[in-house]
Amino acid sequence: METLTTDKYGAITGIQVITQLLCDDSGQYVAYCPALELSSYGDTEAEAHYAFEETLAFFKQDVTQRGTLNQLLLALGWQQHSALTTITYNWS
């Protein structure tokens, strides 16, 4: 199960997602996360994974700056579970 946790101010404090690794027709490796609809690529599996980590970091920075995390996750089918100090989203 994919999980994303934020503090009460909306800053991402934890993220656990499943990434699929595919090899396309040109021989490029593609790392894809269906839960966040994010992808990246590389010439090797390691490059694709590294590029995905960079993509995920940019994603976290962008949604935090724009204040759009909640709206985006709900649109992608995530479910929100709130507590006093944290908000957890689950995707399945």
Beta strands, then each sheet from edge to edge (+ up, - down):
strand 1: 2-7
strand 2: 12-16
strand 3: 20-23
strand 4: 29-33
strand 5: 38-42
strand 6: 79-82
strand 7: 86-91
sheet 1: 2+ 1- 7+ 6-
sheet 2: 3+ 4- 5+
end
